[in-house]
Amino acid sequence: MNARIASVSIDPTARTDDAPLLRVRDLRVTFDTPQGVVHAVNGVSYDLERGKVLVIIGESGSGKSVSSLAIMGSVPSHAGRVTGEAWFKGKNLLTLSPDAMRAIRGNQIAMVPQDPMVSFDPVYPVGVQIAEAIRAHRPLSQSAALQRAVELLNRVGIPRAELRATQFPHQFSGGMAQRALIAMALSCDPEILIADEPTTALDVTVQAQILDLLMQLKETLGLAILFITHDMGVAARVADRIAVMYAGRIVEEGTLDEVFYMPQHPYTWGLLQSTLRIDEATEDILKPIAGMPPNLLNLPIGCKFSPRCPYVMAVCREIDPPLESVLPTHAAACHLSLAQRNEFRPK
């Protein structure tokens, strides 16, 4: 059963434009399966500031996408249970009725999914699909919505937009389809854009173009972007802040420079060491993280990373460390002391 109910909670801390645009607190998502309960998201908290990019990074299965679907109200109530808080403009999204959430989803908060070639309906022209997304939230005629769709395709850099609007998804390349998805997401001038692995299915050159487009739109439209990826290189290109997820939890969060140059969690160290860098010699530059991510049906006691951590201590197998501040803007969930982290952290 989903935690959303018909009443609307009001955020008592919501005050001015200085407040975070999105404030997530203790978000949890579980799924009942014949094998047991899957703990997909386990107490995630973060703030998304206006006009900033928060990157959520981690391996597949870490809970990145599920957490964003929960915020969007897209976890089916018959399949999963969502608890916690997600405050947006004074309202807790997790307590809104389905109708109230539909008024926000795709309107004030929009999502760009990760596979452009399967996200469009193959039997309708792309322009018609964008126009329908607009008409779901705006009182426009079909012709006016189609004209708006053409304008949006132009905005995201699709040439001959008027012709492209009449074409079907299979007539678009992967990069063009991704741009069209971004156009659809922008159709109602959202304040938050959730980009879920938007460059995964694209080649490197097209990836760079899509990332440049998103950064340009962030600057010109003032978008707040929640960017989900498993690629540290992509994170380095777009992030203002980074939240590192493992086994449904955020294990480290900080600014781009803090996470990349002063990482405080062994899992973050592993991600960085397994990422190719052009400023290092070619021999022994990639060091994969040992072991496998934990089974979300049967999570380890204590720190969820302890079975894979080369610095594991007895306390790690008994107590799950809380996310604690290292600096005012930097936090990590690790039992190692600050001195030990400075000693063990890869240089």
N, C-alpha and C positions, 0 to 999 in steps of 0.2 A: 504493500500500500504506500502511495506517495505521501509525503508530508504536506503537500499544498492543500490548503483549505480555502473556503470562500471568503473569509475575513481578510482585511488588509492591515498588516502591522505597520506602525509608523516608527521610523528610526529616531529615538530620542536624542541622538547625537548629531543628527543632520543639521547643519547650520548655514554655512556660507559656501561660496564658490571655491574657497580654499580647502574644503573637505574633499576626500577622495571621491571620484565619480562612482566607483564600485568598491564596496567594502565587504569582503567575504570572511566569515568567521565560522570555524569548526564545521566545515562542510564535510558531510559523510554520505557515501553512497554504497548500498549493499544490494546484492542480487541473490535471490533464493534459487538454488539449482537442485536437481536430484542428488548431487554429491554433497551438498551443504551450502553454507552461506559464503558468497564471494564478497570480500571486503575490498571494494575497488578504490574507494577514496576514504581516507582515515584521518579526519580532523584537519583539513586544509584551511589556512587563513592567509589572506593577502589583501593589499590595497592596490587599486588601479587609479592612477592620477589622470586628470584631464590633459589631453595632448601628449601623453607619454606612451611608451611601449614597454609592457611587462612580458618577458619571455618565460614561458614554463617549459622546462627541458627535462628530458629523462628517457630511459629506454622504453621500448614498446611494452605495454602492460603496466606502466607506472601510475596510470590514472589520469593522465593529462587530458585526454579527449573526454573521458567520462565526466570529469569535473566541469568542463565547459558546457557539456550537454545538460548537466544538472542545473546550471545557472540559467540556461535558455529554456528550462522547463520541458526538455525533450527526452527525459528518461521516462518511459512508459510506467504508469502507476501499477500496472499488473505485473511488471517485471522487476522493478527495483524500488527501494525505499531511499528517499532523500531527506536528510535532516541538516540542521545548521541554519545559517543566516547568509543572505546575499543582498546587501542594502544598495539600492540604486535610487537616487533622487528621493530619499526618505521612505522608500517602500522596500519591504523584504520580499524579494522575488520568489522565495521558496514558500511563501504563504498566500500568494495570489491565486485567485480562481483561474481556471483554464481560459475563460474569456478575457480576463484582465491581462493574463500573460500573452495571449495572442495579439493584444493591442501593442505590446512592447516588442515582442519577437519579430524581427524583420523590419521594424520601424525605428525604435530608439536603440535597440541592440541587434546587430546583424552578424551573420556568420558566413565565412568563406570556407567551404569544406575542402578536404584534401585531394579528392580525385575529380578533376573537372570533366572528364569524359563520361562519367556515369552520373553526374549530379543534375544534368538537364534531362528533361523528358525527350526521348528521341523522336517523337511524332509531332512536335510543335516547333515552329520557328523560334529562334532564340529571342527575337524582339518581342514576340507575343508572350513568351514566358516572363520576360522582364516587365512587360506592361501589366501582366496579371499580378505580379508582386507589388507593383505600384498601386493598382486599383484596390488591393486588399486593405490599404491604409489611407488612400487619398481619393476624394470624390471627383475623379477625372473620367472623361469619356474614353472609349477605346482608342480613338484617333489621337487624343491628347496624350494618353499614356504611351502610345507607340512613338509619338514624337519625342517624349521624354526619354524613352528607351534609346532612341537614336542619339540623343544628346549625351547620354551616359556612356554609350559605346565610344563616342568621340572622345569623351573625357579620359577614358582609360587607354587611349591610344590605338584603337582599332581602326585601320584605314577603311575607307568606303563604308562607313557605318550604316548608311541608309540601305545599301545592298545587303550588308552582313546581317542586319536585323531581320531580313526576310529568309535567311538561310537556316538550315537545320544543324543541330549540334555536330553531326558526323562530318559536316563540311568545314568545321573549325579545327585547326591544329590544337595541340595541347596547351600551348602558350596563349593562343587566342581564346580558347574556351575558358582558361583561368581568368583572363582579363574580363570576359563577359560575366563570369561569376562575381567578380569584384564589382562590376557595374551593377549587377542585380542587388548586391549587398548594400551599395551606396544609394539605391533608388529612392529611399525615403529619408535621406540625410541623417543617418544614425549618429549617435554620440559615441557608441562603443562598437568596434569591429573585432570580432573573434576570428582569427585566422588559424585554422587547424591544419597544420602541415601543408600550407598552400603551395609549396614548391617541390614536394616529394616526388611527384610523377614527371617532373620536367628536367630537361638537360641543363647543364650548368649555365650556359649562356642565357637561356630563357629564365632560369631561376634568378639570375642577377637582374634581369629586366623587371621581373615581377616584384622583387624586393625594392628596387629603385622606385617603382610605381607606388608601392604602399607607403614608402617614406615620403614621397612627394605629396600624396593625398593626406598623410598625417599632418604635414606642415600647412598645406593650403586649406584644409577643412577643419583642422583642430581635433582630429580623431584621437580617441584613446584606443589603443590596440592591445588586445590580449593575444599574444602570438605563441602558438604551440609548435614545438619542433623537437627532434631528437638530434639535430645537427648543431654542434658547437660553433661551426663556422658561420652558419646562418644567424645564430644568436648574437655572435660578435658583431655582425653587420647591422643589426636593427635595434638591439636592446638598449633601453635606459636602465631597467632593472631586470634581474634574472632570478627566478625561483627554480631550484633544482628539486625534482620529485623522484622519490624512490618508494616502491611498494605502497602507493597511495598517500604518502606523506611528503611535505616539503622538508627536506633535510638541510637546505641552505638557501638563503636569500640575501641579495645585496645588489649594489650597483654593478654595472658591467665591469668596471675596473677592479672592484673588490673581489668579484667571483673569479675573474680571469687571472688576476695578478696576486691576490692574497686569499686563495680558496681555503676554507676551514674544515671541509668534510672529506674523508677518504674517498667517498663515492665521487665527489666533484673532481678530486685528484685523478681518479681512474678515467673519468670522461675526458679530461684534458690530455692525459697521456695516451689515450687511444684515438686522438684526433691528429690528423696530418697537419704539420706546420711547414711553411716554406722557408722559415728562418732557422731551420735546424738541419744538421747533416742527415743524409739519407739512411744511414745504418742505425738499427735499433731505435727508431723513432716512434714506433707504434707498440704500445704495451696494453694488450686487452685486459679487461677486468676479469679476474678468475671467477669460475663458477657460473651459476645461472640465477636470474631473478627468482624470488621466492614464490611458492604456490599461494595465491591469494585465498585459497580455501583453507590453508593451514599455515598461517604466518608464524615465523619463529618467535619464541619468547625473547623479550628484550629488544635490542636494536635489530631492525629488520635487515640491516646490511652486515651484521656480525658474521654470518657464515661465509662471506666473501671478503671480509676486511683483513688485510695483512697486519693490522695493528690491534686486533681484537684483544680485549681484556676480560677478566671474569665478570666484571660488572656489566659488560656489554651484553652478555648472554642472560642477564637477569632483569635488567631495567632498561626500558626504552627511553633514551635521553630526550628531554624537551628541547624545543627550539629556543635558544637563548642568545641574547645580544653579545656580539664580539665588539662591535662598534655601534654608534647610534643608528647607522643605516645598514648594518650587516649582522646576520644571525646564522647560527648553525646548530644542529642537533647531534652532538658528539660528546662522549665521555672523556676524550683526550683533553689534557690541560692545554692552555694556550702555548706554553713552552714546548710541549710535545708536538703540537701541530706545527709550530715554527721549525722544529727539528726534522719532522718527518715529511713535511710538504715538499713535493718535487720542486727543484730550483730551475 
